[in-house]
Amino acid sequence: MGLEHGKRIVIPLAGKLKIRGMIYLVLKEKKAVISYVAPLKVPKRLDGEIVGIDMGLSEAFTDDKGKKYGKGVGKVLAKLSKQYTEKGRKRQKLHAICKKTKDKAKARGVGKNNLGRKKLAERLHKVPAEIESRVTLQACANFSSSEAHL
């Protein structure tokens, strides 16, 4: 709803997808992101053997036969966690300097040049793609097209 009660806001979008229902518009760093709930298409049941899969942290998945998929995911997550912990500690020290210093120009400079989140956010977006590629490569290597469909 817009500022006037009962009046909807029309937002023209590029693309062929028809969006219906409630949408969420998030403005972030001069970019607009639209989120909405889409109906889930449930695929029809495939014929063949039923396989049990367990999700984990050191490997993404382990099937009921003991095959592991996504080896090395745990190392990637541990490395990422360690990097973010170190980065957070260093940022906290700089933040404390900004608060304690009486020199306003120095505080502004430290805040502007060292306490931004843009690069950190960009790095964070790369991690799911790396994990997905590891899992997909190993799943494709372990399954032939006649065994199962992922």
N, C-alpha and C positions, 0 to 999 in steps of 0.2 A: 504494500500500500504506500501511497505517496504522502505528501504533506496534507493534502486535502482528504478528508474522510470519504472513503468509498471510491476514490479515483486511483486507478492502477497506473503504474509507470511502465511505459513501453520502451524496451531496450532492443534495438535492432542488432542481430547477431549474424556473422558471416558463417556459412556452412549449410549443409543440407539436413542436418539433424533437427528434428522437431522436439523441442523441449516443452514438457507439460508439467503442471503442478508447481510446487514451491521451489524457488531457486534461492541460493545464497550468493550474494555479491560481496567479495572481499577486496578492498582497495589496499594494496601493499606496494610501497616504493614505486609509485607512478605506474603500477600495473593493476589491472582488474582481473580477478579470477572468479569464474562462475562455477559453483558446485550445485548439483541437483541430484535427486534420487531417481534412478532409472529402474524399470522393472527388470528382474533377473530372468534370463532365458535359461531354463533348465533343459539340458540336452537329454535326448531319449537314451534309455539304458542300452549300453553296448553289450553284445554277447561276448562270452569268454570267461576267463578265470577272474575271480575276485581276489584282489591283493590288499592286504592291510599295510598301512603306512603310518610310521611314528615320526612326529616332528621333534627335532632336537636343536641344540645350540652348536655343538662341535661339528656335526654334519646336519645339513638341512633336513634330510629325510632318511629313514631306514625302512626298508620293506620287510615283510614277514619272513623272507628268506635270508635276511642279514645283509643284503646289498645296501651300500651307503651311497647317497646322492648328495652332491654339494660338499664334497670334502674340502676342507680349508676355510669354510664359512666361519667357523669358530675363531680361527686365527685372524680373519679379516675384522670380525666384530671386536675381538680383544685389542687389536691394534688401534682400531677406531676409538674405542673407549679410553685407551691410554692417551691417545692424542688429544681428545677432548678434555680429559681430566687435567693434563698439563696446560693446555690452552686456557682452561678456566682458572687455574691457579695464577697464571701470569696476568690474565685480565683482571683478576681480583686485586692484585698488587697495584696495577696501574689505576684501577678505580679508586683505591685507597689514596693514592698520590693525588688524584684529581680532587678528592674531598678535603684532604688535609692542607694542600698548598694554598697559600694566600695570594699567589700570583695568578690572577684570573686568566691572563693570556696563555700561560703555561697549561692551566687546567683545560681551557678550550682546545688547545693544540693536541694535548694527550687524548682528550675525549674524541676529537674529530678524526685523528689519524690512527689511533690504536684500539679504540673500543667499538669499531663498527662490526656489523654482523653479516654483511653482504657476502664476503668470501667464505665465511663459515657455512652459511646457508647453501651456497653453490656446491661446496664439498659434500654436504650432507645429502644433496639430491643425487650424487653419483653413486652412493653406496648401494641402494636397492638394485640398481642396474647391474652392478658388479656381482652381487649375490645371485640375481636371477640368471646371469650368463653362466656362472659356475654350475648352478643346479641344472640348467637346460643342457649344457654340454655333456655333463656326466650322465644325465638321464638318456640322452640320445645315444651315447656310447654304449650304455648297458641294455637298452631296449632295441630290438630290431622291429621293423614295421609289422612283422607278422605276429610278434608276441603281444603287444599292447599298444594302445593309443593314449598319449598324455593329453 
